[in-house]
Amino acid sequence: MTQEKPSPEQHSSEQELDAQKFHFGRRHFLAIGAGAATGLAFSAPAFAKGARGCQGKQLQTTTLPTFQQPPVAPLGTAENPTELAIDYISEAVSFSSETRQEVTMRYYSYGEQGPFERTSNHLLRPGPTFKFKARNPNKNTLNLKLKNNLPPNEGTNYPSAPPHPSTGSPGVADRPKDFNTTNLHFHGFHVSPLSRTLAGQPGSALDSPVSLSSDDIFAAVHPKGEMGSTGEHLYQVVVPKFHAPGTHWYHPHQHGSTALQLADGMVGALIIEEQGDAVIDVDRDLVMIAQEVITEDAIVKPDPDLPPVPGDQMIYNCSPASYKFTINGYLNPILKMQPGELHRWRFINATATTRGFIQLELRKVEDDGKTQTLQDLNVIALDGISFYGRAPEVKQVLVLNPANRADLLIQLNEPGTYQLWKKVWRAGRGNLGEFGIIVSTLMREGPQQQQILATITVEGDRVTSPKNIPDTIPGDFPEYLQPITDDQLLHYEVRYKEENGNDAIQSLIYERPFVFGFYKETRTQNCNFYMQRPKDEEDKDGKQFNKDIKSGKLNPGQANPNPRLLQINGVSFTPKSGSNYISYLPAYKVIGAYELDEKKPYNPGRFTAGAYRNETVQLVKLNTCEEWIIFNYSNVAHPFHIHMAPFQVVEVYDPNYDENNPVKYDPATSPWHDTYPIPPFKYIPDLNKLDYPDNNFKGVEGFIYGYLKIRLRFTDFWGKYVFHCHLLNHEDQGMMQTIYVMNDDGGTGYNPFTQVKTSTGVVPKVTIGDLGALPANYYPPTHFEPYNHPNIPAESYPNAYFEPLRWYGKQEGFPVYSQLGKESFPPQVEITSDGKIVGIVNPDPIIRF
């Protein structure tokens, strides 16, 4: 397919970065002046682990001769794949009746790296870097053997027994689990999500056993001997020749253990290099992988009443943790530059929690040792997508979310000491309000956590022939990154009578609705994996908590009986329909369990076996474009991420900054991303203050919801993949759904393991219900409110038969809002256990938050 050169206005990242300031508050982007910044006071080295299976010892310090880069690994061949192993560190843990070795860290091991020895300033070790050239047939395919050397997951008689301290809660759909099962996701790649089945056909590991995978996150690599596993799995990732160059990354994506394995350091860089005229000449091209340190302690006690557990499991707890970050595994490494030297820094925010909402700054330490001056960050790409045809965006403060990447050109002309700083981006949290929910420490206002990520010393003679930062970024957008205009989007038709009695048809853009949110229990929301005593004025010193333990209602060390379940459209992730799930029921849904006591801070729910759950999936047709509107029913920004399909941001609404004015982008120039935050809600103590027509909510508390509107192009590759919150502790606990891109009637979707030269690119408009399109009842309703067209009766509009939904908006010029405890959710597609698509069903009408 012929490529057309985009206009210089095609990708306006400056508009996007300015909008991020606008959405989340301009005060968070004020430049720090002289003497305003200080570093973190780091604690003394912790006593932690030694090599695998050894006893703990005090962490030593690693001396770095140079700024460390992860090793670059070969791409391998089908006959001789590169081997990437997962090894581990263990620690002796003493329980009441025994002492046993527990896995406390998992890490990638490549080539001759050997066992990882953790030190006081070398706390993590990312995996090797893989470099590609899309148009070079010898450098565009990764052949990898993933080898799982972890011990088997511990079985339990769940839910009557506690989860095993090492490996979580096997079998439970919504809880962290199977910590020693793994796989791979190639984040940012536009490649096939499928595998090769044992019959030699393309398919998903969600549906059948497979022998070779592309970017199939449903392929589970169990430890050797577990469930008949060999402990190994082959990957072959074919980067299409039309793929755009960029900085991406890989990490595990086994649902239930993704966040924990990232916290242990299991990440690595993927670089698709520029070729030909698109190459930017630099002196050094450096990978900078930022990772969060959950704790330096190998073993922790979540609460005095709980048994000890491995420290990495604190990634699932809301309790305060370390704010330290490492760069390529090291605390504050030193990078040396010559004056005038030009660097490209490929910064990868490889974090998994709210600590990954950061502001990045480069500062020069002046001669007095106190004054610091902000330096320019020349941004040339975000999320691995370059600003082709535009000048680099010059920023002094850059906001990044978990999973974002930023390519920066850095040229420092004056000798001296410079520091790369990160600050916590507090604007990622909304206005929670005080409505009976216990506010955790992380949700309270406090000083911004700051840290020096790296120190740069500029010294020596100035380079004789300094390279120039280009005026415009060279290169062209491939077809799959061309703008998505209105005439390409999925539409639906409404039929009505004109005033003169003639039949008429209006074609409208279909908006697929989503809601990201939490599960609401009777009074207390708790986001800890292991039970902690409630901190509430009605239960001082945890007396009621201990009474419940003694009465048998709670067990110390049991998986939290009031877990925070994270959901999309009111339901937690369910990979397949069936009746064999162990699921959580809140206290008020446990019929006859015991009488609820509204004065108690805890009314524990129950985990029940044999529960039926419907598959959580969105059906999409290949070679279509869609517009999605994604609401946030919670107090924290959720970084929306979808595999394989980058998206354009066309509208963002943050009620915490401006209740009345969403930021809108021209689709012809709006930015591309693969991860972007959905702004949090704003708590309103009296909804009557909103200037709504027919507002009868006087004295009623509720929320105004933030939202993100995006456009996606589903071309080239068919199959099953996922979208989710990239706060991966949220994803592991349910905030994910499957998307099934169904091959078109002509079977034009590319199969895995086949090299292709051209992208399908721009596609024509498809109308729901047309010949060859999916029928209307495969889709959720398009709007959240009765349509206000004066000549179109409500019954002729696609969501008219979803009357049970209660949406209090979305009228033009007004935000979406709802009364507390009466939120509504888009329905789901019902799919039977044998894969038959039934149609649309409403979600279970239970109270959620």
C-alpha positions in Angstrom: 0.0 0.0 0.0 1.4 3.4 -1.0 2.5 5.6 1.8 1.6 9.3 1.8 3.9 11.8 3.4 2.1 13.4 6.4 1.8 17.1 6.9 4.1 18.8 9.4 1.0 19.2 11.7 0.3 15.5 11.8 1.6 14.7 15.2 1.4 17.5 17.8 3.1 16.2 20.9 3.4 19.8 22.2 -0.4 20.0 22.2 -0.5 16.7 24.1 2.1 17.6 26.7 0.4 21.0 27.3 -2.9 19.2 27.7 -1.5 16.9 30.3 -0.6 20.0 32.3 -4.2 21.2 31.7 -5.9 18.0 32.6 -4.1 17.4 35.9 -3.3 20.9 37.1 -0.8 23.4 35.8 0.7 23.8 39.3 2.4 20.5 38.8 4.4 21.9 36.0 5.9 25.0 37.6 9.7 25.1 37.1 11.7 24.6 40.3 13.8 27.7 41.0 17.1 28.1 42.8 17.6 26.0 45.9 14.1 24.4 45.9 15.1 20.8 45.5 16.6 18.3 47.9 17.2 14.6 47.6 15.6 11.7 49.5 17.3 10.7 52.7 17.8 7.0 51.9 17.7 4.5 54.8 20.7 2.3 55.8 21.2 -0.9 53.8 18.7 -3.6 54.7 19.5 -7.1 55.8 18.3 -9.3 53.0 19.1 -12.2 50.8 22.2 -13.7 49.4 22.5 -15.9 46.3 19.8 -18.5 45.5 19.1 -20.6 48.5 21.6 -18.8 50.8 21.0 -17.2 54.2 20.6 -13.4 54.4 23.5 -11.0 54.7 24.1 -7.3 54.8 23.9 -5.8 51.3 27.3 -4.6 50.1 28.0 -1.7 47.7 28.7 -2.1 44.0 31.4 0.2 42.4 30.5 1.2 38.9 33.3 2.0 36.5 30.9 3.3 33.8 27.2 4.0 33.3 25.9 0.4 33.1 23.9 -0.7 30.0 21.9 -4.0 29.9 23.7 -6.5 27.6 22.5 -6.7 24.0 21.3 -10.2 23.1 21.1 -11.7 19.6 17.7 -12.2 18.1 18.4 -15.9 17.6 17.1 -18.1 14.8 14.4 -20.8 14.6 17.1 -23.4 14.8 19.1 -21.7 17.5 16.8 -19.4 19.6 18.3 -17.1 22.2 17.7 -18.5 25.7 16.2 -16.2 28.4 16.0 -17.8 31.8 14.1 -16.8 34.9 16.1 -17.6 38.0 15.5 -16.6 41.7 16.7 -15.7 45.1 15.3 -17.4 48.2 15.3 -16.7 51.9 14.7 -18.7 55.0 11.3 -17.8 56.6 10.3 -18.9 60.0 6.7 -19.8 60.8 5.2 -21.0 64.0 5.9 -24.6 63.3 8.7 -24.6 60.6 11.4 -22.8 58.7 11.4 -23.0 55.0 13.0 -21.4 51.9 10.7 -18.9 50.2 11.3 -17.2 46.8 11.9 -13.5 47.5 13.1 -12.3 44.0 12.8 -13.5 40.4 15.0 -12.1 37.7 16.1 -12.7 34.1 19.4 -14.4 33.4 21.0 -14.3 30.0 24.2 -15.7 28.7 27.1 -15.5 31.1 25.5 -13.1 33.6 25.4 -15.7 36.4 23.4 -15.4 39.6 22.3 -12.0 40.6 23.9 -10.7 43.8 21.9 -7.8 45.2 23.8 -5.0 46.7 22.9 -1.7 48.5 23.0 0.3 45.3 22.3 -2.5 42.8 18.8 -3.6 43.8 17.4 -4.9 40.5 18.7 -6.4 37.3 16.7 -5.9 34.1 17.0 -8.4 31.2 19.0 -8.0 28.0 18.1 -5.5 25.2 16.9 -6.8 21.8 17.5 -4.6 18.8 15.6 -4.9 15.5 15.7 -3.4 12.0 12.2 -3.7 10.6 13.2 -3.6 6.9 16.2 -6.0 7.3 15.0 -9.6 7.0 17.9 -10.8 9.1 17.1 -8.4 11.9 13.3 -8.2 12.2 12.5 -11.5 13.9 13.1 -12.6 17.5 13.4 -16.3 18.2 13.5 -16.8 21.9 13.4 -19.8 24.3 11.9 -18.7 27.7 13.1 -21.0 30.4 11.3 -21.0 33.8 13.7 -22.2 36.5 11.3 -21.2 39.3 10.1 -23.8 41.8 6.5 -25.1 41.4 3.7 -23.0 42.8 2.4 -24.1 46.2 -1.0 -25.6 46.2 -3.6 -24.8 48.8 -7.1 -25.9 49.9 -8.3 -22.4 49.2 -10.4 -20.7 50.3 -10.4 -22.5 53.7 -6.7 -22.2 54.0 -4.6 -19.1 53.7 -2.7 -18.4 50.4 0.8 -19.8 50.4 3.3 -17.0 51.3 5.4 -17.7 48.2 2.9 -18.1 45.4 -0.5 -16.4 46.3 -4.0 -17.7 45.8 -4.2 -20.4 43.1 -7.5 -20.7 41.4 -9.0 -17.4 42.6 -9.9 -15.2 39.7 -9.4 -11.8 41.3 -6.5 -12.2 43.7 -2.7 -12.3 43.1 -1.6 -15.8 42.4 0.7 -18.2 40.6 3.8 -16.1 41.3 6.1 -18.7 39.7 4.2 -19.0 36.4 5.3 -16.5 33.7 5.2 -15.6 30.1 6.2 -12.6 27.9 4.5 -9.5 26.4 6.2 -7.3 23.8 4.8 -3.9 24.9 4.4 -1.4 22.1 4.9 -3.9 19.2 2.3 -4.0 16.4 2.6 -7.7 15.8 0.4 -10.8 15.9 -1.2 -11.7 19.2 -1.5 -15.4 18.2 0.3 -18.7 18.7 0.7 -21.9 16.8 -1.5 -24.6 18.1 -0.4 -28.3 18.4 -2.3 -28.9 15.2 -0.1 -26.3 13.4 -2.9 -23.7 13.0 -2.9 -20.1 14.2 -4.8 -19.7 17.5 -4.8 -18.3 21.0 -3.4 -20.1 24.0 -6.7 -19.0 25.7 -8.5 -21.6 23.5 -6.0 -24.5 23.0 -2.5 -25.7 23.8 0.2 -24.0 21.8 3.8 -24.8 20.9 5.1 -21.4 19.5 3.9 -17.9 20.4 4.1 -14.4 19.1 2.7 -11.8 21.5 0.2 -14.2 23.0 -0.1 -13.2 26.7 -2.4 -16.2 27.3 0.5 -18.6 26.9 1.4 -19.7 30.5 4.9 -21.0 31.2 4.6 -23.0 34.3 7.6 -24.3 36.3 9.0 -27.6 35.1 6.8 -30.5 36.2 3.8 -28.4 37.1 0.7 -29.3 35.0 2.9 -31.3 32.7 5.1 -28.3 31.8 8.6 -28.7 30.5 9.4 -25.3 32.0 10.2 -23.9 28.5 8.3 -22.1 25.8 9.3 -20.9 22.3 8.5 -17.4 21.0 8.9 -16.1 17.5 8.0 -12.4 17.1 8.0 -11.2 13.5 8.2 -7.5 13.3 6.5 -6.4 10.0 8.6 -4.6 7.5 6.3 -1.6 7.7 6.6 -1.2 11.6 7.6 2.2 12.8 11.0 2.5 14.6 10.8 3.1 18.3 11.7 2.3 21.9 9.6 -0.4 23.5 9.9 -3.0 26.2 9.1 -6.6 27.3 7.8 -7.9 30.6 5.8 -10.8 32.0 2.0 -10.8 31.6 0.7 -13.8 33.5 -2.5 -12.6 35.1 -2.2 -12.7 38.9 1.6 -12.3 39.0 2.5 -9.6 36.5 3.0 -6.8 39.0 5.1 -8.9 41.3 7.4 -10.1 38.6 7.9 -6.6 37.4 8.7 -5.5 41.0 11.4 -8.2 41.0 13.0 -6.6 38.0 11.7 -8.8 35.1 11.8 -6.2 32.3 13.9 -5.4 29.3 14.2 -3.0 26.3 13.1 -3.6 22.8 14.5 -1.2 20.2 13.4 -1.0 16.5 16.2 1.1 15.1 15.8 3.8 12.4 17.1 3.1 9.0 18.2 5.2 6.0 17.4 8.9 6.1 15.4 8.5 9.4 18.6 7.9 11.4 19.5 10.7 13.9 23.2 10.9 14.4 24.2 10.9 18.1 27.4 10.3 20.0 25.8 7.8 22.4 22.5 6.0 22.3 21.6 4.9 25.9 18.8 2.8 27.5 17.5 4.1 30.8 15.1 1.7 32.4 13.4 3.2 35.5 12.2 0.6 38.0 10.6 1.0 41.4 12.0 -0.7 44.5 9.0 -2.0 46.5 11.2 -2.8 49.6 14.8 -3.6 50.3 13.7 -6.2 52.8 13.5 -9.7 51.5 11.0 -10.7 54.2 8.4 -8.4 55.8 5.5 -8.7 58.2 2.5 -6.8 56.8 1.0 -6.5 60.2 2.0 -7.7 63.7 -0.8 -10.3 63.6 0.3 -11.7 60.3 3.0 -14.2 59.4 6.1 -13.0 57.5 5.9 -12.9 53.7 8.4 -12.1 50.9 8.8 -8.3 50.6 7.9 -8.1 46.9 4.3 -9.0 47.7 3.9 -5.6 49.2 3.3 -4.4 45.6 -0.3 -5.6 46.3 -0.6 -3.7 49.5 -1.6 0.0 49.9 0.6 0.4 52.9 3.5 2.9 52.5 6.5 1.4 50.7 9.8 2.6 49.2 9.8 5.5 46.8 13.3 4.6 45.5 13.8 4.1 41.8 16.7 2.5 40.0 18.1 3.2 36.5 19.1 -0.1 34.9 19.0 -1.6 38.3 21.3 0.9 40.1 20.6 3.7 42.5 21.9 7.0 41.2 24.4 5.7 38.6 27.0 8.2 37.3 27.1 9.1 33.6 30.1 11.0 32.1 29.8 13.3 29.1 32.0 15.7 27.2 30.8 19.3 26.7 28.8 19.4 23.5 28.4 15.6 23.2 24.9 14.6 21.9 23.1 11.7 23.6 19.9 9.9 22.9 18.3 8.7 26.1 15.7 6.0 25.7 13.8 6.4 29.0 11.5 3.5 29.9 9.1 3.9 32.8 9.0 0.2 33.8 6.9 0.7 36.9 3.7 -1.0 38.0 2.0 1.1 40.7 0.9 4.7 41.4 4.5 5.4 42.4 5.2 5.4 38.6 3.3 8.7 38.1 6.4 10.8 37.8 7.7 14.2 36.7 11.1 14.0 35.1 13.6 16.9 35.3 17.2 17.5 34.4 19.0 20.1 36.6 22.4 21.6 36.7 24.0 22.0 40.1 25.6 25.5 40.2 28.9 26.3 41.8 27.4 27.1 45.2 26.3 23.5 45.4 22.7 24.5 46.3 21.3 26.4 43.3 19.9 24.2 40.6 18.9 25.2 37.1 16.4 23.3 35.0 17.8 22.1 31.6 16.1 21.4 28.3 14.7 17.9 27.6 14.4 17.6 23.8 11.6 15.1 23.4 11.6 13.3 20.0 9.2 10.4 20.7 6.6 9.2 23.2 5.6 5.6 23.6 8.0 4.6 20.8 6.2 6.8 18.2 8.4 9.6 16.8 7.3 13.1 16.1 7.9 12.8 12.4 8.0 16.0 10.4 8.0 18.1 13.6 10.7 19.8 15.7 11.7 18.2 19.0 9.5 19.3 21.8 11.6 21.3 24.3 10.4 20.6 27.9 11.9 21.2 31.3 9.3 19.1 33.1 8.1 15.9 31.5 5.2 13.9 33.0 5.3 10.1 32.5 2.9 7.4 33.6 3.7 3.7 34.2 4.7 2.1 30.9 5.4 5.3 29.0 8.6 5.7 27.1 10.3 9.0 26.1 13.2 9.4 23.7 15.2 12.4 24.6 18.1 14.2 22.9 20.4 15.7 25.5 23.3 18.1 24.8 25.1 19.8 27.7 27.6 22.4 26.7 28.8 23.6 30.1 31.1 21.5 32.3 29.7 20.7 35.7 27.4 18.3 37.6 23.9 17.6 36.4 21.2 15.5 38.0 18.3 13.6 36.5 15.4 14.0 39.0 12.0 12.3 39.4 9.2 13.6 41.5 5.9 11.9 42.4 3.1 13.2 40.3 0.4 13.8 42.9 -2.1 15.0 40.3 -2.7 11.3 39.4 -5.1 11.1 42.4 -8.5 12.8 42.4 -10.6 14.2 45.2 -11.6 11.2 47.2 -13.8 13.1 49.6 -14.9 11.9 53.1 -17.8 9.5 52.7 -17.0 6.7 55.1 -14.1 5.2 53.3 -10.9 4.8 55.2 -8.3 7.0 53.5 -5.0 5.2 53.3 -1.6 6.9 53.8 -0.9 7.0 50.1 -4.1 8.9 49.4 -3.4 11.7 51.9 -1.7 14.9 50.9 2.0 15.1 51.7 5.3 16.3 50.5 6.3 15.2 47.0 8.8 12.4 47.0 11.9 13.3 45.1 15.0 11.3 44.1 18.1 11.8 42.0 17.8 9.0 39.3 21.2 9.6 37.8 24.1 12.0 38.1 25.8 13.3 35.0 29.3 14.8 35.1 30.2 16.9 32.1 34.0 17.3 32.0 37.0 17.4 29.7 37.5 19.1 26.3 34.6 20.2 24.2 34.0 17.8 21.3 35.6 19.2 18.2 32.7 18.7 15.8 29.5 18.7 17.9 26.5 17.0 16.3 23.3 19.1 15.9 19.9 18.5 17.3 17.7 18.2 14.1 15.3 21.0 13.3 12.7 18.4 12.4 12.5 14.7 13.2 13.2 12.7 10.0 10.9 9.9 8.9 7.3 9.2 7.8 4.3 7.6 9.6 3.4 4.2 8.3 -0.2 3.5 7.3 -1.3 2.1 10.6 -0.3 5.4 12.3 -2.1 7.7 9.8 -4.8 9.9 11.3 -8.2 8.3 12.0 -10.8 10.7 10.6 -14.6 10.7 11.1 -15.3 9.0 7.8 -13.2 5.9 8.8 -15.0 5.3 12.1 -17.6 2.6 12.9 -21.1 4.1 12.6 -24.7 3.1 13.4 -27.9 4.4 11.8 -31.0 5.8 13.3 -34.3 5.8 11.4 -37.0 8.4 12.0 -39.8 10.3 10.5 -39.2 13.9 9.3 -41.8 16.6 10.1 -43.2 16.1 6.6 -43.7 12.4 7.3 -40.9 11.2 5.0 -38.6 8.4 6.3 -35.1 9.5 7.1 -31.8 8.0 8.2 -29.0 9.6 10.2 -25.6 8.0 10.5 -23.8 8.6 13.8 -20.3 7.7 15.1 -20.5 4.7 17.4 -18.8 5.3 20.8 -17.9 2.1 22.6 -18.3 2.9 26.4 -16.1 1.6 29.2 -15.9 2.2 33.0 -12.8 1.6 35.0 -13.6 1.3 38.7 -13.4 -0.4 42.1 -15.8 -2.8 43.9 -17.6 -1.1 46.8 -18.3 -3.1 50.0 -20.7 -2.1 52.8 -18.3 0.3 54.6 -14.7 -0.4 54.4 -12.6 -0.6 51.3 -9.3 -2.4 51.8 -6.7 -2.7 49.1 -4.3 -5.0 50.9 -3.6 -8.6 49.6 -3.0 -9.9 53.1 -5.3 -9.0 55.9 -4.4 -6.0 58.0 -6.2 -4.8 61.1 -8.5 -1.9 60.2 -7.3 1.6 61.2 -10.6 3.2 62.2 -11.8 5.2 65.1 -14.6 2.7 65.7 -12.1 -0.1 66.1 -9.2 1.5 68.0 -6.3 -0.9 68.6 -7.9 -3.5 66.4 -10.0 -4.9 69.2 -13.0 -5.8 66.9 -10.6 -7.2 64.3 -9.0 -9.5 66.9 -12.5 -10.5 68.2 -13.5 -11.5 64.7 -10.3 -13.6 64.4 -11.1 -15.4 67.7 -14.7 -16.0 66.6 -13.5 -17.7 63.4 -14.8 -15.0 61.1 -11.2 -14.0 60.1 -7.9 -15.9 60.0 -4.6 -14.1 60.4 -2.7 -14.4 57.2 -5.8 -15.2 55.2 -6.2 -13.4 51.9 -8.0 -10.2 52.6 -11.7 -11.0 53.4 -12.6 -7.5 52.1 -10.5 -7.2 49.0 -10.6 -4.3 46.6 -11.6 -5.9 43.4 -10.7 -3.8 40.3 -13.1 -3.9 37.4 -14.0 -2.8 33.9 -17.7 -2.2 33.2 -18.6 -3.4 36.7 -17.0 -6.9 36.3 -13.5 -8.3 37.0 -11.5 -10.1 34.4 -12.8 -13.5 33.4 -10.8 -15.2 30.6 -13.5 -17.8 29.8 -17.1 -18.4 30.7 -17.6 -21.2 33.2 -18.7 -22.5 36.6 -15.4 -23.4 38.1 -14.3 -20.1 39.5 -13.5 -19.2 43.1 -14.9 -15.8 43.4 -15.4 -13.2 46.2 -18.8 -12.2 47.4 -19.2 -9.1 49.6 -20.8 -9.4 53.0 -24.2 -8.2 52.0 -24.4 -10.8 49.2 -23.5 -13.7 51.5 -27.1 -14.8 52.3 -27.5 -16.2 55.8 -23.8 -16.0 56.6 -24.4 -13.8 59.6 -26.3 -10.7 60.5 -24.6 -7.5 59.2 -23.6 -5.0 61.9 -23.4 -1.5 60.2 -21.5 -0.2 63.3 -18.6 -2.5 62.7 -15.7 -1.5 60.5 -15.5 -5.0 59.0 -18.2 -7.2 57.7 -16.1 -9.8 55.9 -17.3 -11.3 52.7 -16.6 -14.8 51.5 -14.7 -16.6 48.8 -17.0 -19.2 47.1 -16.1 -22.1 44.9 -18.1 -23.2 41.8 -19.2 -19.7 40.9 -20.3 -19.0 37.3 -18.7 -16.1 35.5 -19.2 -14.8 32.0 -16.2 -14.2 29.8 -15.2 -10.5 29.8 -14.5 -9.7 26.1 -15.1 -7.0 23.5 -15.8 -8.2 20.0 -14.2 -6.1 17.2 -14.2 -6.6 13.4 -10.8 -6.6 11.6 -10.3 -3.6 9.3 -12.5 -1.2 11.3 -11.8 1.9 13.2 -13.6 2.7 16.5 -14.0 5.6 19.0 -13.9 4.6 22.6 -15.0 6.7 25.6 -13.4 5.4 28.9 -14.8 6.7 32.2 -13.0 6.5 35.6 -15.2 5.7 38.6 -12.3 6.0 41.0 -10.0 8.4 42.8 -6.8 7.5 41.0 -5.8 7.9 37.4 -5.7 4.6 35.6 -3.2 4.4 32.7 -5.2 2.8 29.9 -3.1 0.4 27.8 -4.1 -1.8 24.9 -1.9 -4.4 23.3 -0.9 -4.3 19.6 -3.1 -1.3 18.6 -1.8 2.2 19.4 -4.5 4.9 19.7 -5.1 8.6 19.1 -6.1 10.7 22.0 -9.0 13.0 20.9 -10.5 14.2 24.1 -9.6 14.3 27.8 -11.8 15.5 30.7 -10.4 16.0 34.2 -13.1 17.4 36.5 -10.5 18.0 39.2 -9.1 20.8 37.1 -12.1 22.1 35.1 -15.6 20.8 35.6 -17.0 22.2 32.4 -14.3 22.1 29.7 -12.8 18.9 28.3 -9.6 19.3 26.2 -10.3 18.3 22.6 -7.9 17.5 19.8 -8.2 17.7 16.1 -8.1 14.0 14.9 -5.9 15.0 12.0 -3.1 16.0 14.4 -3.9 14.3 17.7 -1.1 12.3 19.4 -0.6 8.6 19.3 0.0 6.5 22.4 -0.2 3.0 23.7 -0.7 4.0 27.4 -2.5 7.1 28.6 -4.1 8.1 32.0 -7.9 8.2 32.5 -8.4 11.2 34.8 -9.9 10.4 38.3 -13.3 11.4 39.5 -14.2 14.5 41.6 -16.2 14.0 44.8 -19.2 16.3 45.1 -20.8 16.6 48.6 -24.0 18.0 47.1 -24.9 17.2 43.5 -27.5 19.9 43.5 -24.7 22.5 43.0 -24.3 21.2 39.5 -26.2 23.3 37.0 -28.1 20.4 35.4 -31.5 20.5 33.9 -34.0 18.8 36.2 -31.4 18.3 38.9 -33.2 16.8 41.9 -30.2 15.8 43.9 -30.3 18.4 46.7 -28.2 17.2 49.6 -27.1 14.0 47.8 -23.4 13.3 47.5 -21.9 11.8 44.4 -19.1 12.2 41.8 -18.2 13.8 38.5 -16.3 11.3 36.4 -13.1 11.9 34.4 -12.9 10.3 31.0 -10.6 9.7 28.0 -11.8 9.5 24.4 -9.6 7.6 21.9 -9.6 6.3 18.3 -8.2 2.9 17.4 -7.5 1.2 14.1 -7.9 -2.6 14.1 -5.9 -3.6 11.1 -3.3 -6.2 10.0 -3.6 -8.7 12.8 -6.6 -10.7 14.1 -6.9 -12.7 17.3 -7.3 -12.3 21.0 -5.4 -9.8 23.2 -6.2 -7.5 26.1 -6.6 -4.0 27.3 -6.1 -3.0 31.0 -5.0 -0.6 33.6 -1.2 -0.4 33.6 -1.1 -0.1 37.3 -0.3 -3.8 37.2 -1.3 -4.4 40.8 -4.8 -3.3 39.5 -4.5 -5.5 36.4 -3.6 -8.6 38.5 -6.8 -8.0 40.6 -9.3 -7.8 37.7 -8.9 -4.5 35.8 -8.5 -6.1 32.4 -10.6 -7.4 29.5 -10.0 -9.5 26.4 -10.5 -8.0 23.0 -11.3 -10.4 20.2 -10.5 -9.0 16.8 -12.4 -11.2 14.4 -10.9 -11.9 11.0 -12.9 -10.4 8.2 -14.9 -12.4 5.7 -12.0 -12.4 3.2 -9.5 -13.6 5.8 -7.2 -10.7 5.1 -5.7 -10.7 8.6 -2.0 -11.6 8.7 -1.1 -14.8 10.5 1.8 -15.1 13.0 5.3 -16.1 11.9 4.7 -14.7 8.4 6.6 -11.6 7.2 4.5 -8.9 5.6 5.6 -5.8 3.8 2.6 -3.5 3.8 -0.1 -2.5 6.3 -3.8 -2.5 5.5 -3.7 1.1 6.8 -6.7 3.4 6.2 -10.0 1.5 6.0 -13.5 2.6 4.9 -16.4 3.3 7.2 -18.4 0.3 8.5 -21.9 0.6 9.7 -23.3 -1.7 12.4 -25.9 -4.0 11.0 -24.7 -3.6 7.4 -24.0 -6.7 5.3 -20.7 -8.2 6.5 -20.6 -6.1 9.8 -21.3 -7.5 13.2 -25.0 -7.2 14.2 -26.0 -4.4 16.6 -26.5 -6.7 19.6 -22.8 -7.6 19.7 -22.1 -4.0 20.9 -22.8 -2.2 24.2 -25.0 0.9 23.9 -23.3 3.8 22.4 -24.4 6.6 24.8 -25.0 7.0 28.5 -28.2 8.9 28.2 -31.4 9.0 26.2 -30.6 10.6 22.9 -32.0 14.2 22.6 -32.5 14.4 18.8 -35.9 16.2 18.4 -37.0 14.0 15.5 -35.6 10.6 16.5 -37.7 8.4 18.9 -35.7 6.7 21.6 -36.9 3.3 20.6 -35.2 3.5 17.3 -31.8 4.1 18.8 -29.5 1.1 19.5 -29.4 1.3 23.2 -33.1 1.8 23.7 -33.6 -1.8 24.8 -31.0 -1.4 27.6 -33.5 0.5 29.8 -32.1 -0.9 33.1 -29.0 1.2 32.7 -29.1 4.3 34.8 -26.9 7.1 33.3 -27.2 10.6 34.7 -25.5 12.5 31.8 -24.0 12.9 29.3 -25.7 16.0 27.9 -23.9 18.4 25.8 -22.0 20.9 27.9 -22.4 18.9 31.1 -20.1 16.3 32.8 -21.1 12.8 33.6 -22.1 12.3 37.2 -24.0 9.9 39.5 -25.3 9.5 43.0 -23.1 7.7 45.4 -24.0 4.0 45.4 -26.2 4.2 42.3 -23.6 4.0 39.6 -24.4 2.1 36.4 -22.2 0.2 34.0 -22.3 -0.8 30.3 -23.5 -4.3 29.7 -21.3 -7.2 28.5 -21.4 -9.6 25.6 -22.6 -13.0 26.9 -20.5 -15.9 25.7 -21.2 -19.5 26.7 -18.5 -21.9 27.9 -18.3 -23.4 24.4 -17.6 -20.0 22.9 -21.1 -19.3 21.5 -21.9 -15.6 21.3 -25.4 -15.1 22.9 -25.7 -11.3 22.8 -25.8 -8.5 25.3 -26.5 -8.9 29.0 -26.6 -6.4 31.8 -24.1 -6.6 34.7 -25.2 -7.9 38.1 -26.8 -4.8 39.8 -24.7 -4.6 43.0 -23.3 -1.6 44.7 -19.9 -0.7 43.4 -17.4 2.1 43.9 
